[in-house]
């Protein structure tokens, strides 16, 4: 009777893994060891990688995009009596009011933002509510989208 011996699958995989590792370890001395600066330890220098930016007919990527002299001015607060409500934007849970003054400058404000002598109290779907305090007297101002009509009420 012939005796047959079967090798288990896991044992076969382990034998192949050990054989592959032994082959790799035996071939390791054939490859030279590199130092950290990109040069060979044995004294042979390999070419270091150097990159050059060819800027012929191209804009310098580090040059400022603002051309000319820029004069930084102090941030001026919006005068609520000199602007009109153009629109209301809703972004998530917050609403933003788009205002425009007589010179055509646009402002985008949200609830709590400061304005001249006060702050923005509320922004509705088509209205903006502000509170202005001057010389101890508080005034509420409401701007509507329909036009430049402003309604004032003292509180």
Secondary structure, 3 states (H helix, E strand, C coil): CCCCCCCCHHHHHHHHHHHHHHHHHHHHHHCCCECCCCCECCCCCCCCCCCCCCCCCCCCCCCCCCCCCCCCCCCCCCCHHHEEEEEEEEECCEEEEEEEECCCCEEEEECCCEECCEEEEEECCCEEEEEEEECCEEEEEEEECCCCCEEEEEC
